[in-house]
């Protein structure tokens, strides 16, 4: 099977997730989570980057249909939310679902985003399809730099871990199983002295929190 460039892969992923949304609707499965429990657990871990004692702004980078906004709303926190997603159908659905919430904003254009207090990116790097591992990893690093520029207080992201079961990884060559130590080191050296690696919540992924020095 021929390998794909990052650009070709992103086009395929647009089609892949558009079809998931059409099949499952605005549900956890519609953004390719196993189910609502795993989705909620990942949201809880990602949200550890947020200090909610005062009103804040947050970017949901790869927002899908806006489920993280719904999660934050259940917390009764005061916030302004900006969701961005490359997939137009996701953004259209998100806008329709949240049209009654004046603090919810959605776009497909990263240039429209303000610099927010925080940024979260949930499960946006997991599927590389036929893209070579090294190329996909470089795309992730470039994206992390953009994410860092879009927030003033900190950001959080998660990825599948290379510490997953070998047979599980061997059966899914289309997935990107990342080295958590590599990404911890990259964030520590490039973004902040205050970096946390969370790998203790029972799923086949890890979360990194980058808290900026203020």
C-alpha positions as CSV (number, residue, x, y, z in Angstrom):
1,X,0.0,0.0,0.0
2,X,1.4,3.4,-0.9
3,X,2.1,5.8,1.9
4,X,0.4,9.2,2.1
5,X,1.7,12.6,2.8
6,X,0.3,14.5,5.8
7,X,-1.8,16.7,3.4
8,X,-3.3,13.7,1.7
9,X,-3.9,12.0,5.1
10,X,-5.7,15.1,6.4
11,X,-8.1,15.1,3.4
12,X,-8.8,11.4,4.1
13,X,-9.5,12.1,7.7
14,X,-11.9,14.9,6.7
15,X,-13.9,12.3,4.8
16,X,-13.5,9.7,7.6
17,X,-14.9,11.9,10.3
18,X,-17.6,13.4,8.1
19,X,-18.8,9.9,7.5
20,X,-18.6,9.1,11.3
21,X,-20.7,12.1,12.0
22,X,-23.3,11.2,9.4
23,X,-23.5,7.6,10.7
24,X,-23.6,8.2,14.5
25,X,-24.6,11.9,14.8
26,X,-23.4,14.2,17.6
27,X,-22.3,11.4,19.9
28,X,-19.0,10.1,21.2
29,X,-19.0,7.5,18.4
30,X,-19.6,10.4,15.9
31,X,-16.1,11.7,16.7
32,X,-14.6,8.1,16.9
33,X,-14.5,7.7,20.7
34,X,-15.3,4.2,22.0
35,X,-18.2,5.6,24.0
36,X,-19.3,8.5,26.3
37,X,-17.5,7.2,29.4
38,X,-14.0,7.2,27.7
39,X,-14.8,10.6,26.2
40,X,-15.8,12.1,29.6
41,X,-12.7,10.6,31.3
42,X,-10.4,12.2,28.7
43,X,-12.2,15.5,29.1
44,X,-11.7,15.4,32.9
45,X,-8.0,14.8,32.5
46,X,-7.6,17.5,29.8
47,X,-9.5,20.0,31.9
48,X,-6.9,19.7,34.7
49,X,-5.0,22.5,32.8
50,X,-7.7,25.0,33.7
51,X,-7.8,27.1,36.8
52,X,-11.5,27.8,37.1
53,X,-11.7,30.0,40.1
54,X,-12.0,33.1,37.8
55,X,-13.6,33.5,34.4
56,X,-11.4,32.1,31.6
57,X,-11.2,31.7,27.8
58,X,-10.5,28.3,26.2
59,X,-9.8,27.0,22.7
60,X,-11.0,23.5,21.9
61,X,-8.6,22.5,19.1
62,X,-10.3,19.9,17.0
63,X,-13.6,20.5,18.7
64,X,-15.8,18.1,16.7
65,X,-19.5,18.9,17.5
66,X,-18.6,20.7,20.7
67,X,-18.8,18.0,23.4
68,X,-16.1,19.6,25.5
69,X,-18.2,22.8,25.7
70,X,-21.0,20.6,27.0
71,X,-18.6,19.1,29.6
72,X,-17.4,22.5,30.7
73,X,-21.0,23.7,31.0
74,X,-21.9,20.9,33.5
75,X,-19.1,22.3,35.7
76,X,-20.9,25.7,36.1
77,X,-17.6,27.5,35.3
78,X,-17.6,30.9,33.8
79,X,-15.9,30.8,30.4
80,X,-15.8,31.9,26.8
81,X,-15.2,29.0,24.5
82,X,-13.7,28.9,21.0
83,X,-14.0,25.6,19.0
84,X,-12.0,25.1,15.8
85,X,-12.2,22.1,13.5
86,X,-11.0,21.5,10.0
87,X,-14.1,19.5,9.2
88,X,-16.9,21.8,8.1
89,X,-19.7,19.4,8.9
90,X,-18.5,19.2,12.5
91,X,-18.5,23.0,12.8
92,X,-22.0,23.3,11.2
93,X,-23.3,20.7,13.6
94,X,-21.6,22.3,16.6
95,X,-23.1,25.8,15.8
96,X,-26.6,24.3,15.4
97,X,-26.4,22.4,18.7
98,X,-25.0,25.4,20.6
99,X,-26.9,28.3,19.0
100,X,-28.5,29.3,22.3
101,X,-25.2,29.7,24.1
102,X,-23.6,33.1,23.6
103,X,-20.3,32.0,25.0
104,X,-19.8,29.2,22.4
105,X,-18.0,30.1,19.1
106,X,-17.1,27.7,16.3
107,X,-14.9,28.1,13.2
108,X,-13.0,26.1,10.6
109,X,-10.5,28.9,10.3
110,X,-7.6,28.9,12.8
111,X,-6.9,32.5,11.9
112,X,-10.2,33.6,13.5
113,X,-9.1,32.3,16.9
114,X,-8.1,34.8,19.6
115,X,-5.2,34.0,21.9
116,X,-7.0,32.3,24.8
117,X,-6.0,31.5,28.4
118,X,-6.1,27.8,27.7
119,X,-6.1,25.4,24.9
120,X,-7.1,21.7,24.9
121,X,-6.7,19.2,22.0
122,X,-8.4,15.8,22.6
123,X,-7.5,12.8,20.5
124,X,-6.6,14.8,17.3
125,X,-3.4,13.0,16.5
126,X,-4.5,9.4,16.8
127,X,-5.2,8.4,13.2
128,X,-2.3,8.6,10.8
129,X,-3.7,6.2,8.2
130,X,-0.8,5.3,5.8
131,X,1.3,8.4,6.6
132,X,4.8,7.4,7.6
133,X,5.4,7.6,11.4
134,X,8.2,10.2,11.2
135,X,6.2,12.5,8.9
136,X,3.1,12.3,11.2
137,X,5.3,13.0,14.3
138,X,6.7,16.1,12.6
139,X,3.2,17.3,11.9
140,X,2.3,16.8,15.6
141,X,5.3,18.8,16.7
142,X,4.4,21.7,14.2
143,X,0.9,21.6,15.5
144,X,2.0,21.8,19.2
145,X,4.0,24.9,18.4
146,X,0.9,26.5,16.9
147,X,-1.1,25.4,19.9
148,X,1.4,27.0,22.2
149,X,1.1,30.3,20.4
150,X,-2.6,30.3,20.8
151,X,-2.7,30.3,24.6
152,X,-1.3,32.4,27.4
153,X,-1.6,30.2,30.5
154,X,-1.3,26.6,29.2
155,X,-2.5,23.8,27.0
156,X,-3.2,20.1,27.3
157,X,-3.3,17.3,24.7
158,X,-3.6,13.6,24.6
159,X,-2.3,10.8,22.3
160,X,-2.3,7.0,22.1
161,X,0.7,5.6,23.9
162,X,3.4,3.3,22.7
163,X,3.1,1.5,26.0
164,X,-0.1,-0.1,24.7
165,X,-0.3,-3.9,24.3
166,X,2.0,-5.0,21.4
167,X,-0.7,-7.1,19.8
168,X,-3.1,-4.1,19.9
169,X,-0.6,-1.9,18.2
170,X,0.4,-4.5,15.6
171,X,-3.3,-4.8,14.6
172,X,-3.7,-1.1,14.0
173,X,-0.9,0.3,11.8
174,X,-3.2,3.2,10.9
175,X,-2.9,4.6,14.4
176,X,-0.2,6.8,15.8
177,X,1.1,5.3,19.0
178,X,3.4,8.0,20.4
179,X,6.3,7.9,22.9
180,X,5.1,9.9,25.9
181,X,8.7,10.5,27.1
182,X,9.6,12.0,23.7
183,X,6.7,14.5,23.9
184,X,7.3,15.3,27.5
185,X,10.9,16.2,26.7
186,X,9.9,18.2,23.7
187,X,7.4,20.3,25.7
188,X,9.8,20.7,28.6
189,X,12.5,22.0,26.3
190,X,10.4,24.2,24.1
191,X,7.4,25.5,26.0
192,X,7.7,25.6,29.8
193,X,9.5,24.3,32.9
194,X,6.1,23.3,34.2
195,X,5.0,20.2,32.3
196,X,3.0,17.2,33.6
197,X,2.7,13.8,32.0
198,X,-0.4,11.9,33.1
199,X,-0.5,8.2,32.3
200,X,-2.5,6.8,35.1
201,X,-6.1,6.9,34.1
202,X,-6.7,3.4,32.7
203,X,-6.9,4.2,28.9
204,X,-4.4,3.4,26.1
205,X,-3.3,7.0,26.0
206,X,-1.5,9.7,27.9
207,X,-2.1,13.4,28.5
208,X,0.4,16.2,28.7
209,X,-0.3,19.4,30.5
210,X,1.9,22.5,29.7
211,X,1.6,25.2,32.3
212,X,3.3,28.4,31.2
213,X,5.5,30.5,33.4
214,X,3.6,33.7,34.1
